Amino acid sequence: MIYIIDDDHLMAECLSRYLRPKETRIFSNAIDAISNLDEDAPDLIFLDVLLDGPDAFTFLNEIMSYESTAKIPVVIVTSLNLEAKSLRSYGVRKVLKKETLTPEEVRECLKLI
């Protein structure tokens, strides 16, 4: 199971298509994603930084506070200039730029599972 957390519905749908045939769940905000972690924890998370409501860093702090979710690999998908290296302590393994990402880059992230 892969979570895609992005308030841009079109971007979330594109990511989901790129990841087929893997099962994905799309959430438009961090609160909905957090509330589903107990019942169906993902193997990988694609996360936008700028979300409606709590942002990605609030979400990352939340999942890092529980042993059962702290080790889930996270891929940040953003327009911001961020580096994965500086976000490693949050479980971030990779940062993809929204403007330039390709289906191959997205599928390459499946190796993180």
HELIX and SHEET records of a PDB file:
HELIX    1   1 HIS A    9  TYR A   18  1                                  10    
HELIX    2   2 ALA A   30  ASN A   36  1                                   7    
HELIX    3   3 ALA A   56  MET A   64  1                                   9    
HELIX    4   4 ALA A   84  TYR A   90  5                                   7    
HELIX    5   5 PRO A  103  GLU A  108  1                                   6    
HELIX    6   6 CYS A  109  LEU A  112  5                                   4    
SHEET    1   A 5 THR A  24  PHE A  27  0                                        
SHEET    2   A 5 ILE A   2  ILE A   5  1                                        
SHEET    3   A 5 LEU A  44  LEU A  47  1                                        
SHEET    4   A 5 VAL A  74  THR A  78  1                                        
SHEET    5   A 5 VAL A  92  LYS A  97  1                                        
END                                                                             
